Amino acid sequence: MSKLFGTDGVRGTANTYPMTADMALRIGMAVGEYFRSESKGVHRVVIGKDTRLSGYMFENALTAGLTSMGMNVLLLGPVPTPAVGLLTRSMRADLGVMISASHNPAHDNGIKFFGPDGFKLSDEVEAEIEALVAAGVEPAGAAEIGRAKRIDDSRFRYIERVKSSFPRQMRLDGLKVVIDCANGAAYSVAPMALWELGATVVPVGVAPNGHNINDGCGSTHPQLAAEAVVAHGADVGICLDGDADRVILIDEKGNVGDGDQFMALMAARWAADGRLRGDALVATVMSNLGLERFLQGKGLRLERTGVGDRYVVERMREGGFNLGGEQSGHIVMMDHATTGDGLMAGLQFLAEMVRSDNPSSALMHQFEPVPQLLKNVRYGEGATPLETASVQQAIAQAEADLSGSGRLLIRKSGTEPLVRVMAEHEDAALMEQAVDSVVDAVSAVV
């Protein structure tokens, strides 16, 4: 059996290994065995999902596996990933499960796990669960089989929690907000939360049909929302991804801002208010050099981690930091949530608009980014292109070309069979040449 867990749980094409109903059943039994042995008394797990058609299949398979191990299952239905982290903790569950492939196309799906503290499981725990999947486990006795129950008000619990992160005396009256929910997990909760806070809401991507999640909309395709912002004369656009744990913002002119610009804004604001713990922001190696220079100019630090919001969270917990995230739009505000929350981050941006009485365009551009280029090369199963001598030579030459005033980052995606080639440099032409040389070398051997 090949490795199950990537950088964010188990993920792949639905009905293809490892994302099959049989494997979901086995994973459910394995995690049930692990958490049943870790705690005494009543064993409880919450399961949420996004809007993919295959979510029904995996929800049923996981429920069967978990209940066969004596776990009681609470089914949340379609809710954002951060809602699972929240409700795992608030409902005193042993485990939280989110069925989602995040920003991936509808034909993919995934399974993410949260511990009883509401945080994603560590690599070490995932390795133990993977070993249990491989070895197989014995189900509970007939008298010990668990129950399953659907929780009807999970969305409303989450809405109230998100709203509690917004300044209590503040309202969004007079603001017109485009909210693009990517036909995903937040299609109901995000427009409702904004409306309850007083905004005039223009919803986009709120008609999921099982097949259209992330399809030409959401944080990976913000052009649709940008067009809606301009067409409706909106003050701002908020684009979520399929499971609503990331956000991309659009100003009133239709310009798209990334997570780096948002993190720069919040880090500066929190530091000015004395709220930024450790005088540092935690972000990944993908964040722009311009962000690092912006923070240094304010006497703040950028703590870099590997790619993946779980690694950002791990570093935040280790160092006692309370603000972190990714350029792709995962924003983690540890004072309010245990994982990235796109809607909560969007509300914080709106609060800053109201507080400062500035348009979104004035807040969204905090620093001048260093030119950055990212290209992906897809490879076949079993291929190891980065271990090839010709590729290693191309990487070494590109690093030498960019040394001094730029950087090169080569990595395998943890969620798709892709090699990601990223470079930054003040000389855009030199940067593109370096990236293309590595891309060509990888493409030649896959």
N, C-alpha and C positions, 0 to 999 in steps of 0.2 A: 504494500500500500504506500503510495507516494504521500508526501507531506500534505496534511489537511489545512493547517492554519497559515494564513498570510499575515500581512501587516494589520489587517482589520477583520479578524475572524476567518470564517470559511467562505469562499466566494467562487463562483463559476457559472457556466451556462446551465440553465435549468434542465433537468432530466439528463444531464451528462455528468460523469464523475468529476468532482465529489458532490455536486449538488443534485443528488437523486433522493427520492423519497426513502429508499432503503437506508442510505447513508444518514439521512436526517433522523430516522428512527434509531439507528445505532448511536449517533451522537447524543440524542436525547437520553438514551439509556446510560451512556457513559457519564454525562454530566450529572445525571440523577444519582448515579453511584458515588461520584466524587463528592457532591455536596451533601448527600445523605450521610456519608461517613464523617463529614467534617462537623456536623452539628447534630444536636439531639432534639427530640420533641417533634412538633409539626413541621413538615417540610413543604415549602411554598415557592413557586416560581411564577413570574409574570412573563407573558409573551405578547409582544407587539409586532406589527408588520407594516410595510408600506402598501402600495396599491397594485403591485404586480400580480398578474393572474396566477403565477406559480405560488404566491403566498398562501393560498388556500391549502395547497398540497403540503407545503412544508409545515404550516401551522398544525395540520392534522397529524403528520408523521411525528413531529417533535412532541406533541401532546401525548400520542400513544407511547412513545419511548419513555417520557418522563413519568406518566401515570403508572406505567408498568414497573417502575422502580419505587413506587410509593410516594411520589411527589404530587401535591395538589397544584393544579395549573389554573392561573387566572388569566383569561384571554382579554387583552385590551382592544383588539381590533386595530384599524389603521391609526397609528399615532407616530409622531416624530421620534427619532432615536433618543433625543434627550429626555423625552417623556418616560421612556423605559428606565433610564438611569434614575430619574426622580421617583417613579412609582415603585421601583424595586426597593428603594430605601424607605419610602414612606409607608409601604404596605408590609414592611418587616419580612420581605422575602429572602430566601437563601440565594436566589439566582434571578437574573433578568435576561431575557432573550429578545433580540430584535432581528426580524426576518427582513433583510433589505440588502440590495447591492448598491445602495447610495446613489451615486451619480451615473452608474453604468446603465446601458440600454435595458429595455424591458425583458429581453430574453435571458438576462443574467439574474441571479439572486445570490443571497448570502445569509450567513447566520453570525450575529455578533453576541457576545456574552458580557454581562455585568455581574459583579460580585454583590454581596449584601450591602456593601458601602456605597453602591451606585456607580462605582468606577469599573472600567473595562478590565477584564482579567489580564494578568501578567503573562509573559511568555512562558514562565515556569509552570504556571497552572495549566495553560493551554497544552504544554508538552505532556503533562500528566494525563490530561483528558484524552489526548491523542493516543497515548499508550493504552488507555482503557478501551478505546474504540478498536484498536488493533487486536487486543487480547480477548475482547468480549466480556460481558458481565452477566451474572445470573439475575433474572428478574425477581421482584419481591413475591412473597406468597400471595395466594388468592385473596386472603383476608386483608392484605395490606395495600392493595391497589389504590392509587390515588384518584381524586375526583377532578373534574374540570368545570370551571364556571366562567361565564362571560361577564365582564365588568362594563356596565353600560355607560358610566359617567367618566371614563378615563380621560376623554378629551377635555371635559370641563374642569377636571382637577388640574390638568396641565395648563389650561388657559389661565386659571387663577394664579398658578405658580409663576408663570411668565409675567403676568401683569404685576405681581408683587415686586419684581425687579425694577419696575418703572417708578420714578419719583412719585410719591403718594399724592402730592398737591398739584401735579402737572397733568394737563390734558393735551390732546392732539387736535382740538377744534381749529378749523381753518386750514388744516394741512390735507392736501390731496395726495394719496399714496397709492402707487401701483404695486401690487403684491403678486409675484409670480410664484406659484406653488409647485411648478414642474409636473402637474398632474400626479403629485405624490402624496406623501403621508400628511402634509400640513394643509391639504386642500380645504379643509373645513375649519381647523383651529386658527390659522393665521389671519384670514380675513375677519373672523369673528373677534379675535383679540384686538385688532386695530380698530374695528368699529366700536367696540365697547369703550375704548379709550378716547373716542371722539373724532377719529379721522374719517375723511371721505375716502372710501375704499374703491379702487378699481381692480377687481380680481382678474388674474390671468392664470391659465394653467390649473383650473379648478374643476375639470371634468374628466376624472380618471376613468378609463374603460378597461384597465388591466394590461393594455398594450402601449399606451402613449406616455408613460412616465419618462421624463427627461427628453422627450422627443421634440426637438426644436424649441425647447423652452427651458426655464430654470437657470440655475447658476452656471451651467456649462454652455448655455445658448442664450445669453442675455439680450440679444438683439431684439427679440420679440417684445420684451418688457421695455427696452429703450424706445422702441417705436410707439408703444402705448403711452409712455411718459410724455413724449412730445405731442402726440395726437390729442391727449386729454388735458394738456397743460398742467401735468402733475408736478408736485414739488420734489418728489423723490421716487425712486423705484427700488424695491427690495426683491431680490431673486434668491429663492431657496433651491436646494437640490432635492432629489427624490425622497430622502429621509429627513430633510430639513435640519441637518446638523451643520450646514455651511451656508454662507450668505455672500452674495455679490451685490454691491450697491450701484445705483445709477442716479446721476444728478439731474437737475431740472432741464438741462440742455441735451440729455440723452447720452452723456459720456459715462463710460463704465469704469468703476474703481475696484481695485482688488483688495484682498485681505490685508496686505501690507500697509496700504494707506489708512485703512480703518484702524489697524493696531497702532499706527503712529499717532493718530488722533486721540485714541483712548489712553495710550500710555502717557502722552503729554498732559491730558486733562486730569487723569488720576494722580500723576506726579504733582501737578499744581495744587491738587486738593489734599495731598499727603496720604493718598490711598494706595499708591503703587508700592506693594511690598518688595523689599530688596532693591528698589530703584532699578528694576530690570524687567524686560519683556522676554518671554520664552517663545522662540519661533524655530522653524526648521532650516536646514541648509538651503532650501529653495528660496527663502526670503531674500529680497533684493539688497544689494550693498547700500543702496540709497537709504533704506530703512536704518541700517546699522549706523550710517553717518549722521542721520537725523537724530537718533537717540544719543549718540556721543555728543552732539552739539548741545544737548540739554542735560548733560551730566548723567545719562542713563546708560545701561548696558543691554546688549542683545545676547541672550543665551541661546545658542543653536543646538538643535537635536537632529536625529535622523528623521526621515520623512514619515509622517503618520501622526495624527492627533493624539494617539495613545502615548507616544513617546514624549510629546509636548507635555501631556498631563503628568506623566511619570516624573519629568524634570521639575515641573511646578511643585509637585508634592514633596520631592526630595529637598528642594531649595526654599520651600515656603513662599513661592511666588503666587500671585493671584491673577495675572493676566498673561495670556499666551495664545498661540494660534498658528495658522498656516496661510501662506499667500493665496491658496485656493479658496479661502473663506471660512475654514474652521476657526471659530473664535471661542476661546475657553475663558470664562470669567468665574474663577473658583469661588468667589463670594456668593455666586448665585446658582451654579450648576457644576456637575461632575464631568461633563463632556461638552463638546462644541454644540452650540445652540444658535441656529441661524435666525430664528424669530426673535430671541432674546437680544442678540447682537443688533438686529435691525431696530429694535425699540430703543436701545442705548444710543444709537445714532440719531434717531428722531428726538430723543430727549436733549441731546446736544444741540440740535437745530433749534428747538424751542428755547433752551437756556441762553444760547448765544444770539438768537434772533438773526442767524446767518442762513443764507440759502445753502442747499446741499453742495453746490459747486464750490463754495468757499471752504467747506470742511473736508471735502473728499480728496483734495490735492494737498497733502501735507509736505511732500518732498519730491524732488526731481529724481525719478528712478534711473539707475545706471542701465544702459541698453542691455536687454536680456533676451536670449533666444532659447527655446526648448523645442526639440524635435524627437519623435518617437520612432523606433524601428520594431516591428512585430517579428517574433521568431517562433519556430515550430516547437512542439513538445519535445523535451529532452535536449534541445540545443543549448550550448554553453558558449555563446559568441564572445563574452568578455574574457574567456580563458585562452582565446586564440592569439598567437604571437603577433600576427599582423594587426589585430585590433589593439593590442597592448602597445605596439609601436606607434600607431596613429594617435592614441591617447597621450603617450609621452611627448610626442611632438607638439600636439595641440596645447598641452599644459605649458610647455616651454615657450610657445608663441604668445601665450596670454599672461605669462608670469609678470609680477610687478604691479600691474594695475587692473587685473581681472581675475577670474577664476573659472574653472571647468568642473562640472559635476556629472559623473556617469553613474547610473544605477539601474538595477532591474526594478520594474514595478512590482509592488507586493500584491497587486490585485488583478493584473492582466499580464499576458506574455509579451511584455514590451521592454525594450531597453530605452531608457530616457537619457537624452544627451542635452545638457543645459550648460550655457556659458554666459558670462557677463564681462563686458569690457567697454571702456569709453569709446573705442574705435569699433563701430558697428560692423564695418566691412571685415576687419580682422576677426571679430567674434564669429560672424557667419561662416567665414572660411574655416575656422577651427571646428565649429560644429559639423559642417558638411563633410570635413575630412574624416571625422569619427563615424558619422552616419554612413558614409560610403564604405568604410572599412567593415562596419558591422553588417551592412546589407550584403556585402560580398561573401559572407560566410554563413548566412542563415538560409 
